[in-house]
Amino acid sequence: MKRVLLAAAAVMLVGGVHAENRVAEERVDLSMTGRIRQEAFTHSQVMPLLTHLTEQIGPRLTNSPAMAQANAWTRSKFNEWGLANVHDEAMLEPFGRGWEFRRASVEMLSPRAFPLHALPKAWTPGTNGPVEGDAFAAKLESKADLEKFKGKLKGKIVFIAEARAYKPGEKADWHRETDETLDAMKSLTVPADQTDEAREEARDKRRKRIEFTPLLNQFLIDEGAVAAVSPSGWDNGILLVSGGGSRKAGESVGVPSLAMSAEHYNNVMRALDRKETVRLRVNVDANFTSDANQPAYNTLAEIPGTGPHRNEVVIIGAHMDSWHAGTGAADNGAGVAVMMEAMRILKAVGAKPDRTIRIALWTGEEQGLLGSADYVSRHFGKFPDPTDPQEKAMPLSLRKVKGTLQPARDYGNVAAYFNLDNGGGKIRGVYAQENMAVAPIFETWLKPFNDVGATIVTQRNTGSTDHVSFDNIGLPGFQFVQDDLDYFTNVHHSDLDVLDHIVPEDLKQASAIVASFAYNAAMRSEKLPRKALSEN
């Protein structure tokens, strides 16, 4: 099979001394790349995959019945395509209880009849039918606030935050990168020093929020509140909804809790400011689907390697869990569909990779990268677990890393990890995560896709998704640069995260690029370079 030779070189400035770092000549099989493009662009299955995942299965809250259905359906597709080692893998630490909701309504009964737009927070109880109560404004953000309102909430529907002034949007709802914005992304701002005190202050603030939640939940129950309502974090009637209550068996789940559109929330708060009696009716049909803590599952499958590096692995991944207000189309059904389609494409074009190519569909990303962190720590390596009980009780994202990395048996066998999780926009490039040595390699891999808009490699880090689990222990993990579309203006974690906000052509383009990157990484003579592991 004919290979076309593309050369790349890089010059680095290291420790104030100019040192030329010549990158090995990079080979890209343009014949295979063309077949991948042809399959992705003219025989795509990415939209049927995404449609089934979002409109047949629906939102996939971690450990919900719908998430279990998604695990089973993706396994069935992998088996249908002839992938190997298809299986679910449970996280070592049980995730908690499952939860689902079917319907919810909030109505103003007086001073006038009016429907209010609201949805329940995950892991909070239902109302067991319609319940009524007077709205009551009680800002509850600290232990002092709980003492202030003790004995005042019985029978009330508590609005637990202040009204929030409407803020008109300062940027367009829909955004695609331009040549200018992409070029700007290539620049890297040298970080300013951050003191230990500042880091600890930020960490302490988050810790206090986490510790306050179960106190608030139990307080509302003890005080006899009927329900609790918070304003959505977004304007224009968009509901930004995540979790409340508790997923952990044995912890208080509080009263039925909802997020309400900011404008409707403010409507109620203004009436209360006028000393009017606001009577509400709330009906939430929601329930826990298990009484005990249950494991959560990642779904995995492979195209086995056929060459001398068959024991090494290239992994592509996306998180399959979502929040529950929409159908999880952009976050992150799009990433799941693209990764599935990339595997289907590679099978369809008859790829015989040297290294094994593995797909991982993660659970629990929305609760703190739990599925990928568990998988990486078990198979590839981790830092020592904290010995302090208080530290160990902290979420993974807040724990202090101490000690030396403890690599697992397969730590040296990971060639690369590629992630997709910023909505349904087309790929415009890749974040190199300050790994200077991979930049010229990725630039070469992107050249066959320059004509469909994928052009840049940026040294910037990007976080908040599953490649971080790999990057944190020194493995080459990467997230792609994507067009935002309306991901960060309307869709992210909201009730508008539905199929209508997806652009099919963008997902076709992304599928081709992911399949090509996975194949290129699997066929290199060497694994991708690794950057030095930071002690912090």
N, C-alpha and C positions, 0 to 999 in steps of 0.2 A: 504494500500500500504506500502510495507516494506521500512523503512528508515534505512540507515546505519549511525551510529554515528561516527563522526570524531572530535577529540578534538584538540583545539589549545590554546596556552597560549603565553603571551608576557611579557617581563620585560622592563620597561622604566626607564630612568634616568631623573628625573624632578627636576629642580632647584638645582642640586647638591646633591639631596637626592635620594637614591635608593628606588623606590616604586614599588611594584609588582602590576601589572594591569592585573588581570585575565579576559580573554575574555570568554564570555559565550560559552558553548559547541555548536558547529556549526553542524547542520544537513544538509546533502546533500542527496537528493533522487536519489540514483544511478540507480534505475529502470527507472526513468524519464530521467536521464542523458543518459542512454543507448539508449532509444528510440529517444532522440534528435540526438545523434550521428548517429544512423542508418538512420534516415530520411535525415540528412545533407549529409552523405557520400555516400548513395546509391540511393537517389531519389532527388538529388539536382536540383534546378531550378535557382541557382545563376547566372550561365553564360547566359542562355537565357534572364534573367532579364537585366543583364549588356549589353548584345549585343543589345537588343532593345533600351535601354536608350541611348547608345553611337552611334550605327550605323544606327538606324532607326530615332531617334530623333536628335542625334548629340550633339554638344557643347551647353551649356545652360547658356549663359551670363545672369546675372540677368536682369529681365524684358524684355528679348528678346522673340519673338514668340516661339522659341524652349523651353524656360523655361516654358512658359504657357502650351505648349504641354506636357511637362514632369509632371507638376502639374496634368493635366487632366488624363494622362496615369496612374500615380501612384494611383490616386483616384480610377480609374477603377479596378486596380488589388486588392486594399484593399477591395473594394465592392465584387469582385469576390470571395475572400477568406473568406468573412463573417465577416470582422472586423466591429467594431461599431464606431459611431461618426466620420465618414470619412468626412473631410472637409478641405478647404483651409482657412487660416486666414491671412488677410491683415495686414501688418505692419501699425502702427498708423501714422507714418510720411511717406509721399510719397517718394518713392525711387528716381524717376526721369524718364527720357525718356528711351524707348526701343531702341535697335540698333541691326543691323545685317549686315553681309557682305556675298557676294556670291563668288567673285573672286578678285584676285589682281595680277598684274604683274609689274615688273620694268625691263626695258631693257637699257643697255648701247648702244648708237648709235655710239658714237665716243669717244676716238680715234679708237675703234674697236667695232664690234657687240658682245654683250655678255649678257646673261640673268643673272640678279641679284636676289638672293633669299631674299624675303621680304614679310611681311604681315602687314596689317593695325592695328593700335592700336584701341581698342574699343572706341566708342563715339567720333570718328573723322569722318569728312565728306568724301564722295566719290569724285571722280574727274569728274563725269558726262562724261565719255568717256576718251580716251587717251589724255594726256597733255604732252608737252615737255618743257624742260628747261635745263639750264646749272647747273651742280652741283657747290655748293659754300660752302666752309668750314667756319662755324661761330659758335664757341663755345658759347652757350647761357645758362648761369647758374645763372646770377645775373642781377639786374637792370643796373649796369654799363656796362655789355655786350650788353644790348639792346641799350644803347646810342652809344656804339662804332660802331655798325653795322647799325645804322639808315641811311636810304637812299641808302643802298647797296644791298637789297635783292629782288628788283622787278624782277619778272619773273624767279627767281632762285629756284632750288630744294636744300634746305638748309640742310647740314649735321651738326647737332647741337651739336655734341660732338667730342672730340678728338679720333683719332685712338687708338685702344687698343691692346697691344702686345699679341700675342698668348701665352697661358700658358698651357703646357702639363699637363694632369691630373696626380695627385699624388696618387690617389687610384683607385682601380678597378671599372670599370663601374657597375658591378653587385656585390651586397654584401648581404650575409646572416650572421646573428649573430652566433657566436660560443659559446661554453660553457664558454670560457675565457672572451669574450666580454659581455656576459650576466651577468657573475659574477661581472665584473667591473661596470656594470650599477647599481648594488645594493649599491655601495658606494655613499655617498652624500658629496659634497664639501661644507664646511661651507663658506657662502658668506662673502666677504670682505665688509667693510663699504663703502658706497657711499655717498658723500657729497651732500647736497641740491644744491650746485652750479653745480656739475657734472650732476645731474639729470635735472636741468633746462637748462643747456647747450645743452644736447641731445634733450630735448623737443623743445627747440627754433630752433635747426637746422632742425628738421622735420617740424615745423610750417612754417619756411621760405620757405622750398621746396613747401609746399602745397600752400602758398600764392603766390609764383612766377608763378605757372602753368597758372592761368588765365591771368596774365600779358603777358606771353610768347605767349599764344594763340592769344590774341588780337593784339600783336605786329606783328606777322607773317601775319595776315590779313591786318593790316594797311599798312604794307610795301609791300604788293603785292606779297608775296612769293607763288610759285606754290604748293609746298609740303615741308614736313620736314621729315628727316630720322635720326634715332638713331641706334647705334649698339646693337645687341643682347647681353645680359649679359652672354651668354654661348658661348663656342667655338665649333669647329668641325661641323659647319654648322647648329647647332641647334638654332631654333628661340625661344627666350624667349619673350613672348608678353603679355602685360596686357593692361592697360587703358591709354588714353590720352584725349584730348578734355575736354568735361564735360557732365555728364549725367543730370545735372540740367537745366531745362528750364530757358531761360533768360541769361544764362552764355555763354560766347564765347566758341565755339568748335574748334577754330583755323582752320588751313588748313589741307588737307589730310596728315596724319602722319603715318609713317611706322617704324617697327623694321626690320633691315636688318642683315643677318648673319654677324658675326664679320669679317670673312675672306673677304667677298665681300665688306663690308664697308671699310676695310683697303685698298683694291684694289683701290677703288675710291680715298681715301684720299692720297695714294701715288702718283697717277696721278696728283692730284691737287698740291701736293708738288713739282712736276716736272714742274709746270706751264702749264700743258696741259689743253686744253678745253675738259671737259667731258660732253657730251650731253646725256641726259636721257629721256626716255619715261615712264610715270607712268600711270597706269590704275587701279583704285580701284572702284569696284562696291559695295558700302556700303551706308546705309541710316538709319536715325532715323525712328522708327516705330510709334512714337507718338510725338506730338508737345508740350504736357503739361506733367508735373510731374504726374506719375502714381504710385499706390501702388505696392509693391512686396508681394508675398504670400509664407508662409510656408504651407506645407501639413501635416496633422495629422490624425491618426486613432488609435484605441484602441482594446485591448482584455479586456473586463470589468472584474473587480475583483468580486469574488463570496464569499469572506469570510468576517470576521468581520472588516478587514482593507480595504474594497473595495473603500473607499474614498481616500485612499492614492495611490500614483502613482509611478511606476518605468518607466523611460523614456529612450529609446534608440534613437540615432539620428546620422545624417550625413548631410553634406550640399550638396544640389542638384545642386546648381549653379556651373558654371565652367568658365574658360576663353575660348577663341574662336579659338585658333590656332590649337589645336588637337580636340579630341572628348570628353575630360573630363573623360577618362576611369579610370585612377588612382586617379585623383583629381577632384571630389571625387565620380565618378560613382561607384567605387569599394565599398566604404563605404555605399552608398545608396543601392546597390544590396545586400550587406551583411545584412543590417538592415531589408530590405524588406523580405529577405529569412528567417531571424530569426523569424519574425512574422508569415510567412507562415508555418515554421516548428512547431511553438507552436500550431497553429491551427490544423495542420495535426496530431500531436500526442495527440490531445485532452486535452491540458493543461487547467486546471481550476484554475487560480492563485487566491490567496487570495487578493492581491492588483491588481489594474488595471495596465496593461502594455501598455504603449503608445509609438508609433513611431512618431518622428518629423523629417521631411525632410526640412532642412533650406534653406532659400534664403539669398543672399547678404553676404555670409561668406567671399568671396574674397574681398569685399569692407570694411571689418572690423567687422566681426561677427554680422552683422546688424540684420539678421532674428532671431537668437537665443537671442541676447541682447534685442530686442524688446519684444519677447515672455516672457523672464524671468522677465523683468521689469514690464510687465503688469500683469502677473499671480502670481509671487512669491515675488518680492520685488525689490527695487532700492534705490540708494542714491539720495539725493535731486538734482534736475537740477540746473546747475549754473545760477546765476542771472546776471553775467557780460556778456553783449552781445558778446564781443570778445571770451570769454571762451565758450559760448554756440554755437558759430559758428564753433568751433574746432571739428574735428572728435572725436567720442566716445573714441578712443584709446589714444587720447592726452589730454582729459579733466582731470583736477584735481578733485579727489574725496574729497568732503568736507561734513561734517555733519554726521548724524547718519542714519544707514540703516532704510528704511521705508518698513517693511515687508507687503506683500499683504495677502489676505485672505488664500491663499493656500500654504503659505510659509512652514508651518509645515507639509504639506501632501506629500512632496517630499521625497521618500525613497532613490532614487539614480538616477543619470544620467550617461549613458555610451555612449561614442562617438568613432567613427572610422574614421580617416582621415589622414593617412600617406601612401597612396598608396595601392597597391594590395598584399603586402606581408603578410605572415601568422602571426597570433598573437603569440608573444613569452612571453607575460606577461601583466602587467598593471602598470601604474603610479599611486601611491597612493596619490600624491599631498601633501606630508608631513602630511598625516592623519594617524598617528601611529596606531590608533585603528582598522582601516580596514585591515591592512596588514595580520594578521593571518586569518582573514575571507577569504580574496581573495586567500591566499595560499591554504586554504582548498578547495575552489571552483575550483582552477586550477588543483588539484591533478588528477582528472579523465582525464585531458588533457595533463598531463606530457608526455604521450607516443606519442603525436603528436606535441611536441615541445614547448608547453606553460608551462613555469616553474617559472618565476620570478615575484616578486612584488618589485618594487623599490620605495623608498620614494621621488625620484626626482619629481620636477614639470616639466610639459611640457606645452607649450602654443601654441598660434597662431591658435587655432581652438575652436570649439563651446562649449566644456566643460568649458572653461574659464568663459563664461557668468554665469554659475551656481556657479563655485568655487569662483568667485569674491564676491558673496553675502553670502558665507558661506554654500552653499548647496553642498552635496557630489557628485561632478561631476568628471568623470574620462575618460582618454584616454588610449587606449590599446598600449602596446609596439609591434611594428611590425618589421619584416625584411624589410630593406630598398629596396632590389632589386636594380633597377636603378632609384628610385624615385628622389633622390637628385643629381644624376649625369647626367641624360638625360631627364627625363620626366616632372618634376614639372613645371607647367605653360608653357610648351613648345609645339611645333608642333608634338612632339613625344608622347604626352599623348594620346595614342590610344590603342585599344584592344590587339594588339600584345604584349604589355609589361605586360600583366596580366597573372598570373599563376592560372588556375582554381582550382587546388587542395588546394592552399592557401586560396582561398575564401570559399571553402567548410569547411575547418577547422575553419576559422574565424566565419562563420555563426553558427556553432555548439556551439562555445564558447560564442558568444553573446547571443544566445537563452538560454543557460544554466545560464549565469550570470543574465539575466533578470528574469528567473524563480526563481532562488535562492533568489534574492533580493525581489521578490514578495511573497515568501513563508516564509521568516524569521518571527520570533515572534516579532521582533522589526525592525524599520528602521535602515539603516546603520548609524554608529556613525558619528557625525559631528565634524569637527575641529573648534577651536576657530577662529572667524572672525577677521582678521587683521585690524587694524585701517588704514593701508597704502595699 
